[in-house]
Amino acid sequence: MKKRRPLRIQINGSRKLTAILYKDHWVVVDSKQNDLPLLGWGKFEEKVENNSPVSCKLIYYHYMAYSWGGGLRNMILKRLKREFREEKVPFVR
């Protein structure tokens, strides 16, 4: 069985911030510092209705990460919507 690599998305407006999306967690890293983790989301709620918020656990690796959370999450979601619309990203189960 072929192991799938996580999806890597460069954060808009930054040459060093990258979101790495695994099936069970997401992490934003500083790609200029050997993928040093800055902020993560994990323990996603399993059963969620369409278009409803998903409960998860936030993990702060950097002292300023609490102030970036919402903005980074919105950038990641916007980029994912665009990528799926353009069919550049295969659906990963």
Buried (B, 14 or more C-beta within 10 A) or exposed (E): EEEEEBBEBBBEEBEEBBBBBBEEBBBBBBBEEEEEBBBBBEEBEEEEEEEEEEEBEEBBBBEEBEEBBEEBBEBBEEBBEEEEEEEEBEEEE
